[in-house]
């Protein structure tokens, strides 16, 4: 009987160390999709301080001049996007995936200009941090590839 109690207690101890993200009743992909949506809302709301809270201390954003490393550097580089009354672009997640461990996730989707025209796509890698919050560890945007116009057809030769 003692052995059975010890085994039961051991099982409870092991189960309690399983990350909450592995719980069957949680849809972690939906969680990070919502987190990405809230992250994008900081741009619409023109709230650089809130934006900062979504970026991991060691986050890396990729820009036109290469990698921007660390929260402070990312916030400094993105400050210009938060100046003025209107957001220069917006984004929204279409896809969200999470590793089975529940500790790392990816979101991606379109980026639009203020008129709603598609101007790019983004990919964000999220990490579940020690405080239980999802934060951006990698972020990269890409311009939309414009289709190449078909060359004009040469006139048919006269016969």
N, C-alpha and C positions, 0 to 999 in steps of 0.2 A: 504494500500500500504506500509506504514511504517513497519507494522508487517511482511509482506512478505519479505521486504528487510532485516529486522533483522534476520528472519529465514534463509534466503539465506546466509547471512554473518556468522551465527552460523554454518551452514552446511559446509561452506568453512573452517572455523576455525577447526572444528572437523576433516574433511578430511585431512587437512594439518598436523595433529598430528599422522596420521596413519603411522607406520614405512614404509619406502620405500620397505622393503622386502615383504610387502603384496600386492604391485602393481601387477596387473594381468600380465603385460608384462615382469616380471622378473622370471627367473627360478633360485631360490635360491639354490636348490640342485646342479645345475650345477656350481654355483658360489663357493660353498664350495668344490666341487670336484676339481675345478681348483686351489683353494687355497691349498688343500692337495697336489696336484701335484707340485705346486711351493714350498711347504714346503719340499717335498721329494727331490726336485732339489737342495736344500741347501746342502744335504749330498753328492750328486753326484759332486757338484761344490766345495765341501770341504770348505764351507763358514759358520763357526760357528756364526759369527755376524748376518748374514741374518737369520739363524736358530732361533736365540734368538728373533728376531722381530716377529716370528710367535707364540711364547709362551706368554700366558697371564701372567701378573705380579703375579697372584695367581694360576698359572697352577700347576697341579699335574700329574706327570708321575709315572707309576708303574714299578718297576724293580725287580730284583731278591732279593733285600733286603727290599722290601716294598715300600711305597710311598715316592716320592721325591717331596717336596712342595716348590713352589715359583720359578719364572723364574731363578733367580741367581743360585739356587741349581740345577735345571734341566740342565742349561747350563754347570755348573761345572761337573756334572755327565756324560754328553754326550760329553764333550770335547775329551775324548779318542777316540770316534768314528770318529772324524774329523782329527785326527793326521795321518800322512802318506799320500802318493799320491793317494791311492785307497780307495774307500768307502768299508767298511766291509759288507755292506748289502744295499739293496734298497727296496723301497715299492711303491705301487701305489694304488689309490682308485678304488674299483670296485663298491661300494655302497655308496650312499649319500642320506640322509634324513634330512628334516628340519621341525621343529615344525610349526604349522600354524601361530604362532606369528611372525615367521621369525627371531627369536633371538637366537635359539639354534639348532645346527645341529650335525649330526653324519656321519663320514666316516669310511669305513672299507675295508680291502683288504689284498692281499698277501704280504709277505716279502720274498725276494730272496737273496741268497748269491751271491758273485761275478761271480760264474759260471752259475747263473740263476736257481739254484735249489731252490725249495720252502722250506723255513726253518721255516716259521711262518706266523702268521696273526696279524693284528693290528686293533684296534678300537680307534678312536679319536673323542672326543666331542669338538665341536667348539661353541664359543659364539660371537655374534655380539657385539662388544664393543662400548663405547661411541664415539670413534673417527671414527666409521663406518667401522672398519676393523674386519675381522673374526680372532680370535685367539684361540689357543688350551687351553682348561681348564682342560681336562683329556685326558690321552693317555696311552694305555695299549697294549703291544704285548704279544703274546702267541706262544709257540713252536708248531710246527705241530705234531699232534699225529701220530706216526708211526703205521701202521697196525700190528697186532700180527700175526706172522707166524703160519700157520696151523701146528699142530704137525704131525710128520711123521706117516703114517699109519703102524700099526703093520702088519707083514706078515700074510697072511691067514693061518689058521691052516691046517696041512696036514691031509688028511683023509685016 
